[in-house]
Amino acid sequence: SFFVACLAADSNNILDFCVADIYSHVFVNGAPCKDPKTAHADDFYFTGLDKQGNFSNPMGSKATPVYVQQIPGLNTLGLSMVRVDFAPDGLNPPHTHPRASEIMTLLEGTLEVGFIGTAPDYRHFSKILNKGDVFVFPMGLLHYQRNVGKVNAVAIAALNSQNPGTSSIAPALFTSKPVLNDEIISKTFLFDKKNVAILRSKFN
C-alpha cells in the first residue's frame, strides 16, 4: 500500500478586493483585510501626483510614493507607483527595491538612468531618457536616476509590489540602528576610519 498527500491552493485572490486594515494590530505578510462591507471609494483613491515634490535637499530629488500605505485598496494586488521629481543635476541615488521590479517613464526633462548586475561581472546598463522614454529596473538590482538636463525633470514609475521596499546604500551604511561598526565600512571601501566619521556626520 502507499499514501499520497495532495496540497492545493488558490494562486489568485479569492475576493474582489482586500482593503488593508491599517489600524489592525495583527502582523501578517502584507496587511489584514477590513470587512469588505465597510470599504468605500476612498480606499482605492489617492490625489497629489500632479504636485511637484520638494527636492530642496542635498540629493536634489524627491520621491512621492503611492503604496498600500497611501491606497489601502492596493493590498494583495501586487502593484504600486511613485512620482520622482528632480532639480537640475538632481540624483535619486543608488538604491534597490528588494520586493519589486520597476518600470519608469519620463514625463519631462532628461535623465541618465541605469542599473548594475550582480557578481562576478557587475555589468552596468545605462541610458539617457528623454520625454516619453521608458526604462526597466529588474527586481533587487542596484539602480539610480540623475537629471542631466538644465531644467527640472519628472518621472512616473510602476512597481509590481504593494510595498516594494527601498534600501539606499549610503543611508543604510551610515544611519543604521544600531550603528554599523566603522571598521566594517572602512574595510569595505578601503579607506581610513576617520573618513568614515566624516561621511557619517553628513548623514546625521
C-alpha positions, 0 to 999 in steps of 0.5 A: 500500500502507499499514501499520497498527500495532495496540497492545493491552493488558490494562486489568485485572490479569492475576493474582489478586493482586500482593503488593508486594515491599517489600524489592525494590530495583527502582523501578517505578510502584507496587511489584514483585510477590513470587512469588505462591507465597510470599504468605500471609494476612498480606499482605492483613491489617492490625489497629489501626483500632479504636485511637484515634490520638494527636492530642496535637499542635498540629493536634489530629488524627491520621491512621492510614493503611492503604496498600500500605505497611501491606497489601502485598496492596493493590498494583495494586488501586487502593484504600486507607483511613485512620482520622482521629481528632480532639480537640475543635476538632481540624483535619486541615488543608488538604491534597490527595491528588494520586493519589486521590479520597476518600470519608469517613464519620463514625463519631462526633462532628461535623465541618465538612468541605469542599473548594475548586475550582480557578481562576478561581472557587475555589468552596468546598463545605462541610458539617457531618457528623454520625454516619453522614454521608458526604462526597466529596473529588474527586481533587487538590482542596484539602480539610480536616476540623475537629471542631466538636463538644465531644467527640472525633470519628472518621472512616473514609475510602476512597481509590481509590489504593494510595498516594494521596499527601498534600501539606499546604500549610503543611508543604510551604511551610515544611519543604521540602528544600531550603528554599523561598526566603522571598521566594517565600512572602512574595510569595505571601501578601503579607506581610513576610519576617520573618513568614515566619521566624516561621511557619517556626520553628513548623514546625521 
